[in-house]
């Protein structure tokens, strides 16, 4: 089993970026939580439609071991803050100014999302716009949370 866990961690690229307020976020800092990692850009209209659905999911799961990290491909801190203000987003918008994180995660189409389990392994990937506030999406996240919270046998 330790080799399998090591292989899962090796398969998940690292992430270490500052948000629009200059605060650094690393995936390893969120180990033990379910993470929705979303890649987006201000010029991407499907991204701008999808982001509010992510905010609704985040709000619905407030207080649970769940976090959203949204990586802005290119762009500036100001455009990220303006987007957050105009769309009512309350999760960190990370800045990938040189697209190094986007490249490491092999993101070629936006939006692209990765649901990462509490163990640090990618549990679900979706390319293209998705309604993250749907019942199906929420159940997927809740199942990952429950699987981690349930007693081990």
Buried (B, 14 or more C-beta within 10 A) or exposed (E): EEEEEEEBBEEBBEBEBBBBEEEEBEBEEBBEBBBBBBBBBBEBEBBBBBBBBBBBBBEBBEEBBBBBBBBBBBBEBEBBBBBBEEBEBEBBBBBBBEBEBBEEBEBEEBBBBBBBBBBBBBBBEBEEBBBBBEEEBBEBBBEBBEEBEEEEE
